[in-house]
Amino acid sequence: MNHTDGDNDGIGDECDVTVENAAGIWMASVDPADNSEQVNAAGGACEVMPAEKVAQFMFMAEIEQIGNQIFFRGDMGGQPFMYVGLVDGVGGFELREQLGNDDFLISGSISSIGVLSAITYTSIDRNADNSVSCTEIGVITMTAPADVVEKTVLQGGGIAWFEADSWMDSSGVQKMEFMYGLVPDDTAHTLVEQLFVYDQTAGGWVRNTGGTDNYLAAAGVVVSQDLFKVTGYTDSPSAGDTAIIQPTDGANNALAVEVEHIELQEFNIETLPMMAILGGDFGMAIDQTALFATGARAYATRITDTVETHHYWCDEDWDEWFAESGITCANIVQVGQVEQTTGDWDPVPASSLNELISLPSAFTNGVPNTPAVEQMGLWVGEGQEGGQQFQIRAYLESSNAQTDGSGLTVRYVKQYWTSTGSLMYSMGQGSFTMTTVGSVAVLEYTLPESLAMYTDEDSRNVFLFAETDTGLAQTVVRRGDKSMVNQQETELLFNAVAKDQILAAFAPQAALPAEFVSASGNGVNFSADATITLTSNFGVASSGIMREWGTSTHAVTDYYAFDASGNGGRWVRQEWDLSDIQTTNIDEAMTWLVDLDGNLEVTVTSSGSVHQVALNSFNDSLRPDLLVLVDNVYDGALDGSAQSPANPERLVTQVQYKADLSAKVDLVDLNTIAGNYHYSWNVNQQLHLINDGTFDEYFDNAGTPALESSGTWTVDATNDFFTLDWCSGCGDEDLVALESIAADTGDIDGDSDTTENVYTFTGWWLLDSTTGLGSMYRDQLLIIQ
């Protein structure tokens, strides 16, 4: 590109052209097409994305234009993004990811009245080796906000923010945190921000006084309560066009260490889905069908810093060392680690800025060349590419490995983890500076724009300083964020009406067991159709799921039958005591959906009881491995654990069973398959097909085969099926085909004999006469030797 700047205005001639302008803040509504594709779990083919992944979602975006250059920024699910491109002479534009990645392309046009229209996107999903590429397409609708008077909003109920987070603790238990805050105002500016945290034990919101924030200032360290207040308005004081907010001390007095200007632009969000806007972990507390109602407004909020601040925190807890060490301010920069007991490594905090600085000779091709220097990297962020996790770290360098040296350099390094170790690559370099705040020496550097997407917006300007921690009785290096004058960020906030509607819809789930959470995030999902894709997608429409298990007193059969269309069906549970008398026969109407985690959520109509079903794995199209919670408690296990009942099975009609048979061995008569067989997984689990037309089934009784049941069997030589009649015409019959006879080359039964044959029997028996659904099974058996 020619970068000549003929008029010396700082914009190259190729970009210094007159085009339509769409700069500003927008509400982006993304609507993926129903036929969008994704790479399947096996990574070998494309599949249609499930319905829950093509649901509409919304986010706030900001557009900046410099000449005909256009920058599209925002945050989706906590992940910042930026797309860049050019606007042509008639308003058309194409945007690509910041680094020129063609895997995501946005195109559209800007009309003469500054309206964005005809915006579409194409996203390419690739597998790990780039041999498979699947395409997601969709439409983006952009809505511009309306101007409001900040004073009217803040003194009319205030503005509210919401946050949600979830994580797994060290013991594997899922933790959730929900918070919201309200910033109100009155004519005398006496009101202070209100902060609330959801208490899961008490089941309600609890007022929180806030923590503390630390500022390094000219007069030393200033401690504030983490609550702000409105201290006035500017631009037009009588109208209140821009609000001024400041942190407060313990007596609710404003502190001058930080002064921010707040500008609001309003979106009407009436009738919009709450989760389309809130997104993320709020899905654990707000139903997908909840809508905003009359009076709900959201605000694109621009926050501008008007004074330079050096802010740092004292609440790090990423290692148990912080709780055990007695540290006064939990904020350190780590330079190493030491093993206290086997497998228990504690961080070693830097005690001076010079400990963090290396010589130029410590780097080769821009990356550390010794393990000791590798540990000195400062955390920048993390991400994932091509299925591989990576982190980005910053390394400091000077000519003498001291703060008073020359060539003050920051090296940025990307580190991948592989099965054989880690790989490190240079991502470029910048510089750091030394200054003082009051009498304290401070090291500062700013992350380049290309790395901003990997960190929080307010963490781009980093500063480090050393101070004595009285709890450790030593000097430690702290890390903080520096705010620059005119530095800006945007957030999406809500009016008091929308806040109240969110709180009314708020009903968090109980903490889920760790195994269930893991299964929910494994990418093996249910879908609201009839598509079966092994290891990836289990469509349940027009079919069912059945489980069987035993307790110390009962045998249990439990199944769900799903309608072919809509979201209706039935839940059935039958129990028999040890004398084979049926004691329970539940047959209830239910509704169902597939949630955002790809789990089934079944609601029993009469009781409102919620059954959640996750696919732990799906390697067998007939026997999926299921985890089932009924009102957040495991169902079907004797001890309340994640133990899955034996052999959960998919239910199909007899027509579907016959269609799903891959092949059938020609059956001439009984003698074709008569014989004594054992199942491949247990030599004591047996089926004896006797050539007199009777059969016996045996179970494993403490290492010995024991007779369990008997019946009669017949062969349909014309259609190549045989029937197992368990009770002489009572209707309890299995229709079975011999699918294949193959050599036991893999020693499937572990007896070291690979010359015997494996017989694959595939059968079906009617379970639900109302729907015609029955259990289809496929078992491998061998002749008993």
Secondary structure, DSSP 8 states (H G I E B T S, - for coil): -----TT-SSS-TTT--------EEEEEEEEE-TT-EEE-TTSSSEEE--GGGGS-EEEEEEEEEETTEEEEEEEETTEEEEEEEEE-TTSEEEEEETT--TTEEEEEEE-TTS-EEEEEEEEEEE-TTS--EEEEEEEEEEE--EE--HHHHHTTT-EEEEEEEEEE-TTS-EEEEEEEEEE---TT-----EEEEEETTTTEEEEE---EEEEEETTEEEEEEEEEEEEEEESSTTTT-EEEEEEE-TTS-B-TT--EEEEEEEEE-TTSBHHHHH-GGGGGTS-TT-B--TT-EEEEEEEEE-S-EEEE--B--SSTHHHHH--SSB---EEEEEEEETTEEEEEE-SSGGGGEE-GGGEETTEE-SHHHHTT-EEEEEEEETTEEEEEEEEEE-TTSSTTSSS-EEEEEEEEEETTEEEEEEEEEEE-EEEEETTEEEEEEE--GGGGGGS-GGGSEEEEEEEEETTTTEEEEEEEEEE-TT-EEEEEEEEHHHHHHHHHH--------HHHHHHHTSS-EEESSS-EETTTEEE-TT-EEEEEEE-SSEEEEEEEEE-SSSSEEEEEEEEEETTS-EEEEEEEEEEEEE-TTS-EEEEETTT--EEEEEEEE-SSSSS-EEEEEETTEE-S-SSSSS---S--EEEEEHHHHHHH--------SGGGT-EEEEETTEEEEEEEE-TTSEEEEEEEETTEEEEEEEEEEEEETTTTEEEEESSSSSS-EEEEEEEEEEE-TT-TTSSS--SSEEEEEEEEEEEETTTTEEEEEEEEEEE--
